[in-house]
């Protein structure tokens, strides 16, 4: 199992955003409903927590939070005690303990990106953290123009459709995608998820296809046909 715990940065200065976050993540909850074991909730103060069944969901939520630059995020990968409580806050187990340690580390200034994985298999957790911090750095530095292309791609649009919607050329869409490192992110997410699964002790790590991403192989091929340089 995978526990994601997030703590808001400098809430006393910027104002607490937990209630706002819970509303903003409604589309995310709908998308990942099948993987949500215990829903996202406020645990204490400006902290939220969720229990997830898959590492892909944990990685996606962590990077979604990282995008805002307002949260320190810890992923705890490990076992949970059965029966579960009625909420994440009322549940316990190794994954919850690891998530607590992870978010404490993520809050520290020693981490280059406030995103840390801790798990029952420490070596895999270290590797997962390294890959996720690299992805987190990409996400945090992405320009608004890159996010426009990224968000529309996630909706399943081809580059021709994105170009029409944004009023730019297909070549310009491809340039934005390259600058935003969208393909690098897409290919790295399964690695991060596999390492996070390994951190939970879920067997030897293997890389599964990035099936959580809306872009299909057919769409990807069509985009490359539209712009050979992409």
Secondary structure per residue as TSV (DSSP state, phi and psi in degrees):
chain	resnum	aa	ss	phi	psi
A	1	X	-	360.0	164.7
A	2	X	E	-137.6	119.8
A	3	X	E	-104.9	126.4
A	4	X	E	-108.2	121.2
A	5	X	E	-117.9	131.0
A	6	X	E	-129.1	136.2
A	7	X	E	-121.5	131.0
A	8	X	E	-73.1	136.7
A	9	X	T	-72.2	135.3
A	10	X	T	43.4	49.9
A	11	X	H	-66.8	-27.0
A	12	X	H	-68.9	-24.7
A	13	X	H	-90.1	-43.1
A	14	X	H	-97.6	-10.5
A	15	X	-	94.2	140.5
A	16	X	-	-70.6	136.7
A	17	X	-	-121.7	17.8
A	18	X	H	-61.7	-50.3
A	19	X	H	-61.0	-40.0
A	20	X	H	-63.6	-41.1
A	21	X	H	-63.6	-42.9
A	22	X	H	-59.7	-34.9
A	23	X	H	-73.9	-44.6
A	24	X	H	-61.7	-30.2
A	25	X	T	-88.1	8.5
A	26	X	H	-56.5	-45.0
A	27	X	H	-63.0	-37.3
A	28	X	H	-63.6	-44.2
A	29	X	H	-59.3	-40.0
A	30	X	H	-66.4	-40.5
A	31	X	H	-66.2	-39.5
A	32	X	T	-106.1	20.6
A	33	X	G	-51.7	-40.9
A	34	X	G	-67.1	-19.3
A	35	X	G	-102.0	-2.2
A	36	X	E	-87.5	113.7
A	37	X	E	-85.8	-48.8
A	38	X	E	-131.7	128.4
A	39	X	E	-69.7	162.5
A	40	X	E	-62.3	133.4
A	41	X	E	-151.6	160.2
A	42	X	E	-72.4	132.3
A	43	X	E	-97.8	-55.2
A	44	X	E	-156.7	137.7
A	45	X	T	56.2	-121.6
A	46	X	T	-105.8	36.3
A	47	X	E	-117.6	142.7
A	48	X	E	-126.3	159.0
A	49	X	E	-151.2	148.3
A	50	X	E	-146.7	148.6
A	51	X	E	-110.8	126.3
A	52	X	E	-122.9	151.8
A	53	X	S	-88.0	-22.1
A	54	X	-	-124.9	146.8
A	55	X	H	-67.8	-29.3
A	56	X	H	-61.1	-42.2
A	57	X	H	-65.9	-40.8
A	58	X	H	-63.4	-43.6
A	59	X	H	-63.3	-44.3
A	60	X	H	-63.6	-43.6
A	61	X	H	-66.0	-42.7
A	62	X	H	-59.2	-43.2
A	63	X	H	-73.2	-31.1
A	64	X	H	-62.5	-43.3
A	65	X	H	-70.0	-37.4
A	66	X	H	-62.2	-34.3
A	67	X	H	-56.8	-35.2
A	68	X	H	-74.6	-20.2
A	69	X	T	60.0	26.2
A	70	X	-	-119.2	0.3
A	71	X	E	-134.7	140.5
A	72	X	E	-92.1	130.3
A	73	X	E	-122.2	129.4
A	74	X	E	-120.1	133.9
A	75	X	E	-110.1	122.4
A	76	X	E	-101.9	122.6
A	77	X	E	-115.9	115.9
A	78	X	S	171.2	-162.7
A	79	X	-	-83.4	159.6
A	80	X	-	-126.2	154.0
A	81	X	-	-82.3	136.9
A	82	X	S	-107.9	145.5
A	83	X	S	-73.8	152.1
A	84	X	-	-68.2	156.1
A	85	X	-	-74.5	-179.8
A	86	X	S	-77.6	-9.2
A	87	X	S	-150.1	167.2
A	88	X	S	-60.9	-39.9
A	89	X	T	-63.4	-29.3
A	90	X	T	-93.7	4.9
A	91	X	-	-107.1	166.8
A	92	X	-	-148.9	175.5
A	93	X	S	135.1	174.0
A	94	X	H	-57.4	-41.8
A	95	X	H	-60.2	-37.4
A	96	X	H	-70.6	-40.2
A	97	X	H	-65.1	-43.9
A	98	X	H	-62.9	-38.2
A	99	X	H	-64.1	-36.5
A	100	X	H	-63.2	-47.7
A	101	X	H	-62.1	-39.6
A	102	X	H	-64.4	-45.2
A	103	X	H	-70.1	-31.9
A	104	X	H	-63.3	-42.3
A	105	X	H	-65.1	-42.0
A	106	X	H	-62.0	-29.8
A	107	X	H	-74.6	-19.7
A	108	X	S	-75.9	157.6
A	109	X	T	-81.3	-2.4
A	110	X	T	-81.1	-15.0
A	111	X	S	-90.7	130.3
A	112	X	S	-65.0	-30.5
A	113	X	S	-134.0	134.0
A	114	X	S	-75.6	62.9
A	115	X	E	-148.4	115.9
A	116	X	E	-135.7	141.2
A	117	X	E	-110.9	132.6
A	118	X	E	-129.2	142.2
A	119	X	E	-153.6	179.2
A	120	X	S	-67.3	-20.9
A	121	X	S	-112.7	95.0
A	122	X	H	-58.0	-41.0
A	123	X	H	-62.6	-43.3
A	124	X	H	-65.3	-36.1
A	125	X	H	-64.9	-39.1
A	126	X	H	-62.1	-44.9
A	127	X	H	-65.3	-41.6
A	128	X	H	-62.4	-41.0
A	129	X	H	-61.9	-43.2
A	130	X	H	-60.8	-45.9
A	131	X	H	-67.4	-42.7
A	132	X	H	-68.4	-34.8
A	133	X	H	-67.9	-35.3
A	134	X	H	-63.7	-46.7
A	135	X	H	-63.4	-40.3
A	136	X	H	-61.7	-38.0
A	137	X	H	-63.6	-39.7
A	138	X	H	-62.2	-46.6
A	139	X	H	-63.7	-43.0
A	140	X	H	-70.2	-22.9
A	141	X	H	-99.4	-0.4
A	142	X	-	-70.4	133.5
A	143	X	-	-74.9	161.5
A	144	X	H	-58.3	-37.1
A	145	X	H	-64.3	-34.7
A	146	X	H	-69.4	-37.4
A	147	X	H	-67.3	-32.9
A	148	X	H	-58.0	-46.7
A	149	X	H	-68.5	-41.9
A	150	X	H	-60.7	-47.8
A	151	X	H	-65.6	-39.5
A	152	X	H	-70.6	-33.8
A	153	X	H	-63.7	-41.2
A	154	X	H	-63.8	-25.7
A	155	X	T	-78.3	-4.5
A	156	X	T	95.6	8.5
A	157	X	-	-76.4	145.2
A	158	X	-	-79.7	170.3
A	159	X	H	-68.2	-30.6
A	160	X	H	-64.3	-42.3
A	161	X	H	-67.8	-38.8
A	162	X	H	-63.5	-43.8
A	163	X	H	-59.4	-43.8
A	164	X	H	-63.9	-41.2
A	165	X	H	-69.2	-36.4
A	166	X	H	-89.1	-10.0
A	167	X	T	72.5	33.9
A	168	X	S	-130.2	175.7
A	169	X	-	-82.1	161.6
A	170	X	H	-61.9	-37.5
A	171	X	H	-61.3	-39.6
A	172	X	H	-66.6	-37.0
A	173	X	H	-61.6	-45.1
A	174	X	H	-62.9	-38.5
A	175	X	H	-64.7	-42.4
A	176	X	H	-62.9	-41.0
A	177	X	H	-63.2	-40.3
A	178	X	H	-66.6	-44.5
A	179	X	H	-63.4	-34.6
A	180	X	T	-81.9	-6.1
A	181	X	T	57.9	43.4
A	182	X	H	-66.9	-41.7
A	183	X	H	-69.0	-38.0
A	184	X	H	-62.3	-41.7
A	185	X	H	-63.8	-45.7
A	186	X	H	-58.9	-41.5
A	187	X	H	-76.3	-25.5
A	188	X	H	-85.5	-25.5
A	189	X	H	-56.9	-44.9
A	190	X	H	-61.8	-31.4
A	191	X	H	-66.4	-45.8
A	192	X	H	-60.6	-42.0
A	193	X	H	-66.6	-41.5
A	194	X	H	-63.9	-40.6
A	195	X	H	-69.7	-35.9
A	196	X	H	-65.7	-39.6
A	197	X	H	-62.6	-42.5
A	198	X	H	-63.4	-34.1
A	199	X	H	-63.4	-26.8
A	200	X	T	-83.2	-4.8
A	201	X	T	83.6	22.0
A	202	X	-	-87.7	61.9
A	203	X	S	73.9	-179.1
A	204	X	S	-66.2	139.5
A	205	X	-	-78.1	135.6
A	206	X	-	-133.8	153.5
A	207	X	-	-95.8	119.3
A	208	X	-	-92.4	154.8
A	209	X	-	-57.8	151.4
A	210	X	-	-77.9	66.6
A	211	X	T	-73.8	-16.1
A	212	X	T	-74.9	-13.1
A	213	X	S	-86.5	134.7
A	214	X	S	-64.8	-26.3
A	215	X	-	-68.5	123.9
A	216	X	-	-90.4	165.7
A	217	X	H	-62.0	-37.0
A	218	X	H	-62.4	-43.0
A	219	X	H	-65.2	-40.5
A	220	X	H	-62.6	-41.9
A	221	X	H	-65.6	-39.4
A	222	X	H	-63.5	-38.8
A	223	X	H	-66.1	-39.3
A	224	X	H	-69.2	-31.0
A	225	X	H	-69.8	-33.5
A	226	X	H	-71.1	-33.7
A	227	X	-	-141.1	98.8
A	228	X	T	-59.9	-19.2
A	229	X	T	-82.2	-13.4
A	230	X	-	-76.5	360.0
